[in-house]
Amino acid sequence: MSQPDDFGFTEEAALLKSSAQKFFSEHFTADKLHALVAADPSPDRAPTVQWDQALWQQMVDLGWSLLAVPEEQGGVGMPLVGVAGLVEELGKAGFPCPLLATLSASYVLAACGDAGHSALEDIAAGETATLALTNASGSWSPADTGVTASDGRLDGTAYFVQDAGKVSRLLVCARSQQGLDLYWVAANAPGLEVHQDAIVDLTRDQAHVVFKGVEAQWVGGAAESVMDAAFPAIWTLHAADMVGAGEWQLQTTVEYANQRQQFDHPLGFFQAVKHPLVNVMIAIDQAKSLVYNAACAVDCEPGKAAQAAHMAQASASDMAAFASSRSVQCHGGIGFTWECFVHLFFKRQKHSEMLWGDAAWHRARLAEILIDAAA
């Protein structure tokens, strides 16, 4: 099946994206984000989990957390290209919430087949979830998991767990006598300890989770093949988040450059400001095109999904670094201050660049795919 010319971006997908844009513009502007997560500028502040749970509940009521849950399990089952549009708006708002984590867990559970249906029904009922599969060195390969399973109980530690302080469930990869399996765990289960990490990104929280004989529900085996099937969707949505954050950086910086006067002209009058911002726009458009191409590949051409997702991630990571540097630089001296909103998205982008592998890592994986195909 070939990809449609419009990436399969239907009227329903367009309506979801525009409604999300309106939702965040009305309920969560950048000044509210700054007040929520950046009230304390102290460099030695303890890591905290700051988020608007009432606003998150409105998002749940709109059905956004169910978009990746198949209709058979009580969800919406929207094509990935539509979900990517929503996540793009989420990245543009920088809203702290477990939406991206829950969507990612949903794609993994859907790849588990029948064994994952019960957990998907939990998400359809309002549960939130995140993935816990990374070891201490940062590898998210299931084979490198630091958690073991025996008699339905988990022991060990999962690191770099995203939004662990906001979710009610964890989807854990653990090694058992049968191999590498996935388990569904309540976040408040006895023996489970969540230790918040101090990270640069103020819009997310990250933790390492310790399991000490924690009771868990088995939801699937062959974790490596399951994750291989789910990773393209996860990478694509992560790239969409970076695209949205990049759009905020560009729009905000252009507005500032048009308002700030220097030498009797707006900053945007000068080529040293104008040209870099045009290059940011080009980088965003390139990454955005690759994101929707990847989403459409997941929906229509699964055999090319991994290749397209690697391209999207690599492009979005490069764009995130470039847009971040130009947004701060073009704001001048105020761009380096805590009071300026720019640093929130700069830090979000820096976290995102490395979260699922940087641009070089994804290009290396892309090269492997292309070289293997040629061979």
C-alpha positions in Angstrom: 0.0 0.0 0.0 1.5 3.3 -1.1 1.2 6.6 0.9 -1.5 9.1 -0.1 -0.4 12.5 -1.3 -1.7 14.3 1.8 -0.1 11.8 4.2 -3.7 10.6 5.0 -4.2 13.8 7.0 -8.0 13.8 7.1 -10.5 16.4 8.1 -10.8 14.7 11.5 -7.1 15.0 12.0 -7.1 18.6 11.0 -10.0 19.3 13.4 -8.1 17.6 16.2 -5.0 19.7 15.6 -6.9 23.0 15.3 -8.9 22.2 18.5 -5.7 21.4 20.4 -4.2 24.7 19.2 -7.3 26.6 20.4 -7.3 24.6 23.7 -3.7 25.5 24.6 -4.0 29.1 23.4 -7.0 29.6 25.7 -5.9 27.6 28.7 -2.1 27.4 28.8 0.0 30.2 27.4 3.7 30.6 27.9 3.3 32.9 30.9 1.3 30.2 32.7 3.9 27.6 31.9 6.6 29.8 33.3 4.6 30.5 36.5 3.9 26.8 36.9 7.4 25.3 36.5 9.9 28.2 36.9 8.8 29.9 40.1 12.0 28.9 41.8 15.2 29.9 39.9 17.5 28.4 42.6 20.1 26.1 40.9 20.1 23.7 43.9 16.3 23.3 44.1 15.0 19.8 44.6 13.4 18.1 41.6 9.6 18.5 41.7 6.6 17.4 39.7 4.7 20.5 38.7 1.7 20.1 36.5 -1.9 21.3 36.2 -3.9 18.1 36.9 -7.3 19.8 36.4 -6.3 20.9 32.9 -4.9 17.4 32.2 -8.3 16.0 33.2 -9.9 18.2 30.6 -7.6 16.6 28.0 -8.6 13.2 29.2 -12.2 14.1 28.9 -11.6 15.2 25.3 -10.3 11.7 24.6 -6.8 12.6 23.8 -5.2 9.9 26.0 -7.2 7.3 24.1 -6.1 8.1 20.6 -3.6 5.3 20.3 -5.9 2.7 22.0 -7.7 0.5 19.3 -11.5 0.8 19.1 -11.9 -2.8 20.2 -10.4 -1.9 23.6 -12.5 1.1 24.1 -10.2 3.7 22.5 -10.3 6.0 19.4 -7.8 4.1 17.2 -6.8 7.3 15.3 -4.2 7.0 12.6 -0.7 8.1 13.7 -0.7 11.1 11.3 -3.6 12.6 13.3 -2.0 11.9 16.6 1.2 13.5 15.4 -0.7 16.7 14.8 -2.0 16.8 18.4 1.5 16.1 19.7 2.9 18.9 17.6 0.6 21.3 19.4 1.5 19.7 22.8 5.2 20.5 22.0 4.3 24.0 21.0 2.6 24.6 24.4 5.2 22.7 26.4 2.4 21.5 28.7 3.7 19.2 31.4 1.5 16.1 31.3 1.8 12.3 30.7 0.1 12.4 27.2 3.2 11.5 25.2 4.2 8.8 27.7 0.7 7.3 27.7 0.5 7.3 23.9 3.9 5.6 23.6 2.9 2.9 26.1 -0.3 2.4 24.2 1.6 1.7 20.9 3.7 -0.9 22.8 0.7 -2.6 24.3 -1.0 -2.7 20.9 2.0 -4.4 19.5 1.7 -7.1 22.2 -1.4 -8.5 20.6 -4.1 -10.2 22.7 -2.0 -10.1 25.8 -2.0 -6.3 25.9 -5.7 -5.9 25.6 -6.4 -5.8 29.3 -3.8 -3.0 29.9 -5.2 -1.1 26.9 -8.6 -1.3 28.5 -7.1 0.2 31.6 -5.9 3.2 29.6 -9.3 3.5 28.0 -10.7 3.7 31.5 -8.5 6.6 32.4 -5.2 5.1 33.5 -2.0 6.9 32.4 1.3 5.0 31.7 4.9 5.4 30.9 7.7 3.1 29.7 10.3 1.7 32.1 12.9 -0.1 30.0 16.1 1.9 30.1 19.2 0.7 32.0 21.7 2.8 33.9 23.8 3.5 30.8 20.8 4.8 28.9 20.2 1.9 26.6 16.5 1.3 25.8 17.2 -2.0 24.1 15.1 -4.6 25.9 18.1 -6.9 26.0 19.9 -4.4 28.3 17.1 -4.1 30.8 18.2 -3.9 34.5 15.0 -5.4 35.8 14.4 -9.1 36.4 11.1 -11.1 36.8 10.4 -14.2 38.8 7.1 -15.7 39.9 5.2 -12.5 38.7 7.4 -10.1 40.8 10.0 -7.6 39.6 13.4 -6.7 41.0 16.0 -4.2 39.8 16.0 -0.6 38.6 14.7 1.2 35.4 16.3 4.5 34.6 15.4 7.6 32.6 11.6 6.9 33.1 9.8 9.9 31.7 6.9 11.6 33.6 7.1 8.9 36.2 5.6 11.3 38.8 2.5 11.8 36.8 1.4 8.3 35.8 -0.7 5.6 37.4 1.0 2.7 35.6 4.3 1.6 34.3 5.0 -0.7 31.4 8.2 -2.5 32.4 10.6 -4.6 30.4 12.1 -7.4 32.5 14.2 -10.5 32.0 12.6 -13.7 33.1 13.5 -17.4 32.7 11.4 -17.4 29.5 13.2 -14.4 28.0 12.4 -10.7 27.7 8.9 -9.9 28.8 6.7 -6.8 29.3 4.8 -6.2 32.6 2.0 -3.9 33.7 2.7 -2.4 37.1 0.7 0.0 39.3 2.7 3.1 40.2 1.7 2.8 43.8 2.5 -0.9 44.1 4.2 -2.1 47.4 7.9 -2.3 46.9 8.1 0.3 44.1 10.1 3.4 44.7 10.2 6.4 42.4 13.3 8.6 42.8 13.0 11.9 40.9 16.1 12.9 38.8 17.4 16.5 38.6 17.1 17.3 34.8 17.5 20.5 32.8 14.0 20.3 31.3 11.5 22.0 33.6 8.4 20.9 31.6 8.9 17.2 32.2 9.9 15.0 35.1 12.2 12.0 35.0 13.0 9.3 37.5 14.7 6.1 38.2 12.3 3.5 39.5 13.4 0.8 41.9 11.5 -2.5 42.1 11.8 -4.7 45.2 9.6 -7.7 44.8 6.9 -5.7 43.0 3.8 -7.6 41.9 3.3 -7.3 38.2 0.9 -8.4 35.4 2.4 -10.1 32.4 1.3 -8.4 29.2 3.6 -9.9 26.6 6.7 -11.8 25.7 9.3 -11.3 22.9 9.9 -7.8 24.1 12.5 -7.1 21.5 10.2 -7.7 18.5 7.3 -5.9 20.3 9.5 -2.8 20.8 10.8 -2.9 17.3 7.2 -2.8 16.1 6.3 0.1 18.4 9.5 2.3 18.1 8.6 3.9 14.8 5.4 5.4 16.2 7.2 6.4 19.4 10.1 8.1 17.6 7.6 9.9 15.2 5.6 11.4 18.0 8.8 12.4 19.8 9.9 14.2 16.7 6.5 15.9 16.3 6.9 17.3 19.8 10.3 18.8 18.8 8.7 20.3 15.7 6.0 21.9 17.8 8.5 23.4 20.3 10.6 24.6 17.3 7.5 26.4 15.9 7.0 28.2 19.2 10.7 29.2 19.3 10.5 30.6 15.7 7.2 32.5 16.2 8.2 34.0 19.5 11.6 35.1 18.2 10.2 36.6 15.0 7.7 38.6 17.1 10.5 39.8 19.4 12.7 40.7 16.4 9.8 42.8 14.9 9.2 44.6 18.2 12.7 45.3 19.5 14.2 48.4 18.1 17.9 48.9 17.5 19.6 51.7 15.5 16.2 53.1 14.7 15.1 49.8 13.1 13.4 46.6 14.2 16.0 43.8 14.9 14.4 41.8 12.0 15.5 44.5 9.6 19.1 43.3 9.9 20.3 40.4 7.8 22.3 39.0 10.7 18.9 38.3 12.4 16.7 37.8 9.4 18.7 35.1 7.6 19.2 32.8 10.6 15.4 32.9 11.3 14.6 32.0 7.7 17.0 29.0 8.1 15.2 28.0 11.2 11.9 28.1 9.3 13.4 25.9 6.6 14.7 23.4 9.1 11.3 23.2 10.8 9.5 22.7 7.5 11.9 19.9 6.6 11.5 18.1 9.9 7.7 18.6 9.8 7.5 17.0 6.4 9.5 14.0 7.6 7.4 13.6 10.7 4.2 13.3 8.7 5.9 11.1 6.2 6.9 8.8 9.0 3.5 8.9 10.6 1.9 8.0 7.2 4.4 5.2 6.8 3.4 3.7 10.1 -0.3 3.9 9.0 0.2 2.8 5.3 3.6 1.3 4.7 4.8 -0.5 7.9 7.8 -2.0 6.1 9.2 1.5 5.6 8.2 2.9 9.0 11.5 2.4 10.8 13.4 4.1 8.0 11.1 7.0 7.9 11.0 7.4 11.7 14.8 7.5 11.8 14.8 10.2 9.2 12.2 12.2 11.1 14.0 11.9 14.4 17.4 12.9 13.0 16.0 15.9 11.2 14.0 17.0 14.2 16.9 16.7 16.6 19.1 18.8 14.3 16.3 21.4 14.0 15.8 21.4 17.8 19.4 22.3 18.4 19.5 25.0 15.7 16.2 26.6 16.6 17.1 26.7 20.3 20.5 28.4 19.7 19.0 31.0 17.4 16.0 31.7 19.6 18.3 32.6 22.6 20.8 34.4 20.5 18.3 36.6 18.6 16.7 37.6 21.9 20.0 39.2 22.9 20.8 39.7 26.5 17.3 39.0 27.8 17.4 35.7 26.1 19.9 34.4 28.7 17.7 35.4 31.7 15.4 33.2 33.8 12.5 35.7 33.3 12.5 35.2 29.6 10.2 32.3 28.5 12.7 31.2 25.8 14.8 29.1 28.3 11.8 26.8 29.0 11.7 25.6 25.4 15.5 25.6 25.0 15.7 23.1 27.8 12.8 21.0 26.6 14.5 20.7 23.2 17.8 19.8 24.7 16.2 17.0 26.7 14.3 15.9 23.6 17.4 15.8 21.4 18.9 13.0 23.5 15.8 11.2 24.8 15.4 8.5 22.1 18.8 8.9 20.5 20.5 12.0 19.0 20.6 12.7 15.3 23.9 10.8 14.8 22.5 7.7 16.4 19.4 7.7 14.1 21.5 8.3 11.0 23.6 5.4 11.9 20.5 3.1 12.3 19.2 4.5 9.0 22.5 3.7 7.3 22.3 0.1 8.6 18.8 -0.2 7.1 19.9 1.2 3.7 23.1 -0.8 3.5 21.4 -4.0 4.5 18.8 -3.4 1.8 21.5 -2.8 -0.8 23.4 -5.9 0.3 
